[in-house]
Amino acid sequence: MARIQTPQRVRGTQDIAFDEERRFARVVEAFDRIRKLYCFGRVELPVFEDTQVFARSIGETTDVVSKEMYTFPDRGGDSLTLRPEFTAGIARAYIGNGWQQHAPIKVTTHGPVFRYERPQKGRYRQFHQIDAEILGAAEPAADVELLALADQLLNELGIAEGVTLQLNTLGDAATRDAWRAALVEHFASARDVLSEDSLVRLEKNPMRILDSKDPRDRPIADSAPGIDEFLTAEASEFFAAVTSGLDAAGVKWIRNDRLVRGLDYYRHTAFEFVTDRLGAQGTVLAGGRYDGLVESLGGPSTPGVGWAAGIERLAMLLDAPATPGIDVAVIAEAVEFETVAVALTALLRRAGHATEATITGSPKKRYDRALKSNPAYTISLSRRDGLLHIGERGLRAKFDPSSFRAEIERATSGIE
């Protein structure tokens, strides 16, 4: 008989459980709590979209579109793509669902995203992001609010120490046009040393060369002209309003005038929260302003700003989670009381107590096994001198059992 081969996890994916799952859940729970303080709503989006949602918005010269998207034809012949990020899908929903009538809108979401890239520490082909966006607000105050939300989240998680907010401006349209022309001239003079990818970017999006990791590109990228000499008065005022707002909100930042975002739709503010605690994968949260995105998808001119963060990367920065525990362990130390234990457990759960029943295995060993669930309180059902004996024991201070006295009496009434 042929041996059945055991299926293996697909490369670049992960099974999240136990301590890792508790870290993961802590990030999501903190994000949900903080976004409510900032009056952000929550939306759910499809996991896949028409491929053009990403190709037109993210930009065909980006690595995400040209190398990393999971794209496939469906049975009807349409080209679909598993989402590599959230922002383009939110913009598509904004246009298609008439959300303009509610603008400005403040929304968040979280869930899996997909990119075909080389797996390494903190980087997967299916990973998870939290995402926050403001659409329909052109004021610098929207940028400040989102950055303050991100900063408060990192502090809430206890990982702000050693994480630095790096901030830059990408200017307005006039700024970008002037800077782009200067970059084209600069990089064109070094065609013979640029990488193949950067030669392609030179024709379509030369700013992407500044973000190149190829060692052949770094010397020429590092010597490229900076954006500050091309900033219009309006762009300078916008950036000054953002930085003064951050100062007023108590959010610390540093200027990184070489910071560019890898997607084509960014304008004005660009930022990354960076740490040295994750090796090469040092960016834990990043985003910026994307005033041209909705238009690129056929919608009305709509300002927008947002950020996303990898849940796995944030979780890696968290301290080891505390050993989880339950409120009550119910133990049937005699076979005849197993049904009673089930009834009592159900009553306690309905009353709001996290409860586990131990009703299998050797009755003599059930109590010791129940302690492994780290209960605050135990209720054991056994027979002594021919009568039902209810043994109770508090294992953690300040746990008050008086709230479930009625449940115990109700489950055990009539038992001799």
Disulfide bonds with the S-S distance in Angstrom:
none
